[in-house]
Amino acid sequence: MSVRPRLLPWPGPAGQRCYLVSDADSEGYLSRLADEMEAVQLQMGTELIGHARLMLGDRKTDARELRYLSNRLIEALQDALRIAESRGGRLPVPGEAESDGPAQTEEGAQ
């Protein structure tokens, strides 16, 4: 069985990518913490989109506020892309999973 590292939803001390190699069921403390952090990041992004819609509809919003909003939207997009990459990396790859399950069933039926 191969265990692929999980890209974590937070950067390391120097801003580098952090990975977690855990047991097969991914139910350890750090896996649960990463799941919770991803949920928080996605919720914050959703709320930021709502806030952005309001700000963009208000003609009184100035350039400084829009710059601040743009920076927060960039951060939220970076978080969402990191989460998508992490989750995509954890999808099963065809042929990587143990293939003796269906083969045994077919052989046993003969």
PyRosetta script that sets phi, psi and omega in degrees:
from pyrosetta import init, pose_from_sequence

init()
pose = pose_from_sequence("MSVRPRLLPWPGPAGQRCYLVSDADSEGYLSRLADEMEAVQLQMGTELIGHARLMLGDRKTDARELRYLSNRLIEALQDALRIAESRGGRLPVPGEAESDGPAQTEEGAQ")
pose.set_psi(1, 132.3)
pose.set_omega(1, 177.6)
pose.set_phi(2, -101.3)
pose.set_psi(2, 136.5)
pose.set_omega(2, 178.3)
pose.set_phi(3, -109.2)
pose.set_psi(3, 115.5)
pose.set_omega(3, 179.3)
pose.set_phi(4, -88.9)
pose.set_psi(4, 141.2)
pose.set_omega(4, 178.4)
pose.set_phi(5, -65.7)
pose.set_psi(5, 146.1)
pose.set_omega(5, 177.7)
pose.set_phi(6, -99.1)
pose.set_psi(6, 127.7)
pose.set_omega(6, 173.6)
pose.set_phi(7, -72.2)
pose.set_psi(7, 122.9)
pose.set_omega(7, -178.0)
pose.set_phi(8, -83.5)
pose.set_psi(8, 155.0)
pose.set_omega(8, -175.4)
pose.set_phi(9, -81.9)
pose.set_psi(9, 13.3)
pose.set_omega(9, 177.9)
pose.set_phi(10, -135.0)
pose.set_psi(10, 151.5)
pose.set_omega(10, 179.0)
pose.set_phi(11, -82.6)
pose.set_psi(11, 163.1)
pose.set_omega(11, 175.4)
pose.set_phi(12, -77.6)
pose.set_psi(12, -179.3)
pose.set_omega(12, -176.3)
pose.set_phi(13, -56.5)
pose.set_psi(13, -34.4)
pose.set_omega(13, -179.0)
pose.set_phi(14, -100.3)
pose.set_psi(14, 15.6)
pose.set_omega(14, 179.0)
pose.set_phi(15, 85.6)
pose.set_psi(15, 3.3)
pose.set_omega(15, -178.4)
pose.set_phi(16, -77.3)
pose.set_psi(16, 165.0)
pose.set_omega(16, 178.3)
pose.set_phi(17, -71.6)
pose.set_psi(17, 140.4)
pose.set_omega(17, 178.7)
pose.set_phi(18, -114.3)
pose.set_psi(18, 139.8)
pose.set_omega(18, 179.9)
pose.set_phi(19, -125.8)
pose.set_psi(19, 154.0)
pose.set_omega(19, 177.3)
pose.set_phi(20, -126.5)
pose.set_psi(20, 128.9)
pose.set_omega(20, 171.9)
pose.set_phi(21, -108.3)
pose.set_psi(21, 117.7)
pose.set_omega(21, -176.2)
pose.set_phi(22, -127.7)
pose.set_psi(22, -178.7)
pose.set_omega(22, 179.0)
pose.set_phi(23, -66.1)
pose.set_psi(23, 169.8)
pose.set_omega(23, -173.5)
pose.set_phi(24, -60.9)
pose.set_psi(24, -35.2)
pose.set_omega(24, -176.2)
pose.set_phi(25, -85.5)
pose.set_psi(25, -8.1)
pose.set_omega(25, 177.2)
pose.set_phi(26, 52.2)
pose.set_psi(26, 42.5)
pose.set_omega(26, -179.9)
pose.set_phi(27, -109.4)
pose.set_psi(27, 15.3)
pose.set_omega(27, 179.7)
pose.set_phi(28, -74.0)
pose.set_psi(28, 172.3)
pose.set_omega(28, -177.6)
pose.set_phi(29, -57.0)
pose.set_psi(29, -49.5)
pose.set_omega(29, -177.4)
pose.set_phi(30, -67.2)
pose.set_psi(30, -34.4)
pose.set_omega(30, 176.3)
pose.set_phi(31, -64.1)
pose.set_psi(31, -44.1)
pose.set_omega(31, 178.6)
pose.set_phi(32, -65.8)
pose.set_psi(32, -40.5)
pose.set_omega(32, 177.8)
pose.set_phi(33, -61.6)
pose.set_psi(33, -42.2)
pose.set_omega(33, 178.5)
pose.set_phi(34, -64.8)
pose.set_psi(34, -40.6)
pose.set_omega(34, 177.3)
pose.set_phi(35, -60.7)
pose.set_psi(35, -44.4)
pose.set_omega(35, 179.6)
pose.set_phi(36, -65.1)
pose.set_psi(36, -41.2)
pose.set_omega(36, 179.3)
pose.set_phi(37, -63.8)
pose.set_psi(37, -41.7)
pose.set_omega(37, 177.2)
pose.set_phi(38, -59.9)
pose.set_psi(38, -43.8)
pose.set_omega(38, 179.8)
pose.set_phi(39, -61.9)
pose.set_psi(39, -42.5)
pose.set_omega(39, 178.4)
pose.set_phi(40, -64.0)
pose.set_psi(40, -45.1)
pose.set_omega(40, -179.4)
pose.set_phi(41, -61.6)
pose.set_psi(41, -43.2)
pose.set_omega(41, 179.6)
pose.set_phi(42, -67.0)
pose.set_psi(42, -38.9)
pose.set_omega(42, 177.6)
pose.set_phi(43, -64.9)
pose.set_psi(43, -41.6)
pose.set_omega(43, 178.1)
pose.set_phi(44, -63.2)
pose.set_psi(44, -39.2)
pose.set_omega(44, 177.1)
pose.set_phi(45, -62.8)
pose.set_psi(45, -41.7)
pose.set_omega(45, 178.1)
pose.set_phi(46, -62.1)
pose.set_psi(46, -44.9)
pose.set_omega(46, 179.0)
pose.set_phi(47, -65.7)
pose.set_psi(47, -36.6)
pose.set_omega(47, 179.1)
pose.set_phi(48, -65.2)
pose.set_psi(48, -38.1)
pose.set_omega(48, 177.3)
pose.set_phi(49, -61.2)
pose.set_psi(49, -44.0)
pose.set_omega(49, 177.4)
pose.set_phi(50, -61.1)
pose.set_psi(50, -42.6)
pose.set_omega(50, 178.5)
pose.set_phi(51, -63.8)
pose.set_psi(51, -40.8)
pose.set_omega(51, 180.0)
pose.set_phi(52, -63.4)
pose.set_psi(52, -40.9)
pose.set_omega(52, 178.4)
pose.set_phi(53, -59.3)
pose.set_psi(53, -42.7)
pose.set_omega(53, 178.7)
pose.set_phi(54, -64.8)
pose.set_psi(54, -45.6)
pose.set_omega(54, -178.7)
pose.set_phi(55, -63.6)
pose.set_psi(55, -41.4)
pose.set_omega(55, -178.3)
pose.set_phi(56, -70.4)
pose.set_psi(56, -22.5)
pose.set_omega(56, 176.9)
pose.set_phi(57, -84.3)
pose.set_psi(57, -9.5)
pose.set_omega(57, -178.2)
pose.set_phi(58, -98.6)
pose.set_psi(58, 113.3)
pose.set_omega(58, -178.0)
pose.set_phi(59, -66.8)
pose.set_psi(59, -15.1)
pose.set_omega(59, -179.3)
pose.set_phi(60, -84.3)
pose.set_psi(60, -7.2)
pose.set_omega(60, 179.1)
pose.set_phi(61, -66.0)
pose.set_psi(61, 127.3)
pose.set_omega(61, -177.6)
pose.set_phi(62, -94.6)
pose.set_psi(62, 174.5)
pose.set_omega(62, -175.4)
pose.set_phi(63, -62.0)
pose.set_psi(63, -37.5)
pose.set_omega(63, 179.8)
pose.set_phi(64, -62.2)
pose.set_psi(64, -44.2)
pose.set_omega(64, 179.0)
pose.set_phi(65, -65.4)
pose.set_psi(65, -39.0)
pose.set_omega(65, 179.2)
pose.set_phi(66, -68.6)
pose.set_psi(66, -35.5)
pose.set_omega(66, 175.1)
pose.set_phi(67, -63.7)
pose.set_psi(67, -44.8)
pose.set_omega(67, 178.5)
pose.set_phi(68, -60.7)
pose.set_psi(68, -46.0)
pose.set_omega(68, 178.3)
pose.set_phi(69, -59.4)
pose.set_psi(69, -44.6)
pose.set_omega(69, -179.8)
pose.set_phi(70, -59.8)
pose.set_psi(70, -42.4)
pose.set_omega(70, 178.2)
pose.set_phi(71, -63.5)
pose.set_psi(71, -40.9)
pose.set_omega(71, 178.8)
pose.set_phi(72, -68.2)
pose.set_psi(72, -37.2)
pose.set_omega(72, 177.6)
pose.set_phi(73, -65.1)
pose.set_psi(73, -38.9)
pose.set_omega(73, 176.8)
pose.set_phi(74, -61.6)
pose.set_psi(74, -45.2)
pose.set_omega(74, 179.0)
pose.set_phi(75, -60.8)
pose.set_psi(75, -43.5)
pose.set_omega(75, -179.8)
pose.set_phi(76, -64.9)
pose.set_psi(76, -38.8)
pose.set_omega(76, 178.2)
pose.set_phi(77, -67.3)
pose.set_psi(77, -40.9)
pose.set_omega(77, 176.9)
pose.set_phi(78, -60.6)
pose.set_psi(78, -42.9)
pose.set_omega(78, 177.5)
pose.set_phi(79, -60.9)
pose.set_psi(79, -46.6)
pose.set_omega(79, -178.1)
pose.set_phi(80, -63.6)
pose.set_psi(80, -39.9)
pose.set_omega(80, 178.6)
pose.set_phi(81, -67.1)
pose.set_psi(81, -38.9)
pose.set_omega(81, 177.4)
pose.set_phi(82, -63.8)
pose.set_psi(82, -41.8)
pose.set_omega(82, 178.9)
pose.set_phi(83, -63.7)
pose.set_psi(83, -44.3)
pose.set_omega(83, 179.1)
pose.set_phi(84, -61.4)
pose.set_psi(84, -42.9)
pose.set_omega(84, 178.8)
pose.set_phi(85, -64.3)
pose.set_psi(85, -42.7)
pose.set_omega(85, 179.9)
pose.set_phi(86, -62.9)
pose.set_psi(86, -47.2)
pose.set_omega(86, -179.2)
pose.set_phi(87, -68.2)
pose.set_psi(87, -37.5)
pose.set_omega(87, 176.9)
pose.set_phi(88, -64.0)
pose.set_psi(88, -35.9)
pose.set_omega(88, 178.7)
pose.set_phi(89, -70.3)
pose.set_psi(89, -15.4)
pose.set_omega(89, 179.8)
pose.set_phi(90, -99.1)
pose.set_psi(90, -1.2)
pose.set_omega(90, 176.8)
pose.set_phi(91, -70.2)
pose.set_psi(91, 144.3)
pose.set_omega(91, 179.0)
pose.set_phi(92, -65.6)
pose.set_psi(92, 139.8)
pose.set_omega(92, 177.9)
pose.set_phi(93, -95.5)
pose.set_psi(93, 129.4)
pose.set_omega(93, 179.2)
pose.set_phi(94, -55.0)
pose.set_psi(94, 132.3)
pose.set_omega(94, -179.5)
pose.set_phi(95, 89.4)
pose.set_psi(95, -15.1)
pose.set_omega(95, -179.9)
pose.set_phi(96, -85.0)
pose.set_psi(96, -31.9)
pose.set_omega(96, 179.1)
pose.set_phi(97, -69.8)
pose.set_psi(97, 159.1)
pose.set_omega(97, 178.9)
pose.set_phi(98, -62.1)
pose.set_psi(98, 126.4)
pose.set_omega(98, -175.2)
pose.set_phi(99, -98.9)
pose.set_psi(99, 0.9)
pose.set_omega(99, -176.2)
pose.set_phi(100, -79.1)
pose.set_psi(100, -10.1)
pose.set_omega(100, 177.8)
pose.set_phi(101, -63.2)
pose.set_psi(101, -62.3)
pose.set_omega(101, 179.4)
pose.set_phi(102, -65.0)
pose.set_psi(102, -36.1)
pose.set_omega(102, -179.5)
pose.set_phi(103, -64.0)
pose.set_psi(103, -39.5)
pose.set_omega(103, 178.9)
pose.set_phi(104, -65.0)
pose.set_psi(104, -39.7)
pose.set_omega(104, -179.8)
pose.set_phi(105, -62.3)
pose.set_psi(105, -44.7)
pose.set_omega(105, 179.9)
pose.set_phi(106, -65.6)
pose.set_psi(106, -41.8)
pose.set_omega(106, -179.6)
pose.set_phi(107, -66.7)
pose.set_psi(107, -38.2)
pose.set_omega(107, -179.1)
pose.set_phi(108, -69.1)
pose.set_psi(108, -24.7)
pose.set_omega(108, -179.9)
pose.set_phi(109, -77.7)
pose.set_psi(109, -18.7)
pose.set_omega(109, -177.4)
pose.set_phi(110, -80.0)
pose.dump_pdb("model.pdb")
